């Protein structure tokens, strides 16, 4: 499980590292299946897989006991921002082909 969290944190860092502009914290995160609809010409398997991994990581972090000196809360915020950026990237590709 620790290895998964390291991978998820690395993925979140990679997504955040390429993000440009400010992103609102928190918000609604549509399920990844939303982007797997049949006939979607803009299907993006890597972005969808990343989104699913981030959503899984968020669930694990949300279930973790205690705050870990504030690090769990900051990790949740980073994963939330990575989810927002991933959704924004998918939406951008869907509207700009």
C-alpha atoms as one frame of an Amber mdcrd trajectory, in Angstrom:
protein
   0.000   0.000   0.000   2.870   2.389   0.723   4.180   1.772  -2.805   0.757
   2.670  -4.241   0.671   5.918  -2.275   4.155   6.816  -3.542   3.041   6.089
  -7.117  -0.160   8.095  -6.633   1.776  10.995  -5.113   4.260  10.867  -8.003
   1.400  10.880 -10.506  -0.261  13.763  -8.694   3.017  15.682  -8.733   3.475
  15.071 -12.454  -0.027  16.315 -13.240   0.389  19.323 -10.961   3.824  20.074
 -12.373   2.377  20.571 -15.848  -0.632  22.566 -14.707  -0.896  26.200 -15.724
  -3.125  28.692 -13.934  -5.090  28.621 -10.721  -7.498  25.801  -9.955 -10.332
  25.946  -7.472  -9.831  23.629  -4.516 -12.346  20.873  -3.963 -15.423  20.492
  -6.121 -17.332  17.752  -7.859 -15.309  15.041  -9.537 -17.262  13.153 -12.193
 -16.545   9.427 -12.271 -14.018   8.317 -14.866 -16.703   6.224 -16.592 -18.156
   9.532 -17.808 -15.290   9.636 -20.311 -15.655   5.996 -21.386 -18.939   6.427
 -23.224 -19.234   4.445 -26.463 -18.586   6.463 -29.589 -16.604   9.148 -27.779
 -14.195  10.300 -30.493 -12.006  11.909 -27.865 -11.438   8.824 -25.740  -8.189
   9.287 -23.833  -7.194   6.027 -22.134  -4.136   7.404 -20.322  -6.000  10.383
 -18.909  -8.941   8.184 -17.872  -6.603   5.671 -16.219  -4.795   8.506 -14.414
  -8.131   9.920 -13.266  -9.186   6.536 -11.883  -5.861   6.156 -10.039  -6.209
   9.635  -8.552  -9.784   8.954  -7.449  -8.635   5.704  -5.824  -5.759   7.499
  -4.094  -8.174  10.140  -2.814 -10.392   7.435  -1.339  -7.444   5.821   0.413
  -6.186   9.122   1.780  -9.686  10.034   2.918  -9.960   6.752   4.807  -6.567
   7.026   6.483  -6.788   7.576  10.233  -5.355  10.673  11.844  -3.866  13.681
  10.107  -0.183  12.680   9.996   1.014  16.131  11.041  -1.024  17.866   8.340
   0.510  15.834   5.524  -2.643  13.786   4.832  -4.716  16.952   4.428  -2.105
  18.497   2.104  -1.952  15.247   0.108  -5.752  15.299  -0.244  -5.589  18.889
  -1.505  -2.867  17.956  -4.008  -4.862  14.958  -5.264  -8.004  17.133  -5.532
  -6.063  19.626  -7.623  -4.640  16.821  -9.783  -8.174  15.464 -10.327  -9.352
  18.943 -11.338  -6.442  19.334 -13.769  -6.998  15.878 -15.263 -10.704  16.619
 -15.760  -9.826  19.988 -17.298  -7.380  18.313 -19.688  -9.989  15.784 -20.770
 -12.587  18.517 -21.265 -10.101  20.638 -23.222  -9.295  17.746 -25.547 -13.003
  17.028 -25.982 -13.698  20.598 -27.082 -10.519  21.222 -29.096 -10.204  17.821
 -30.759
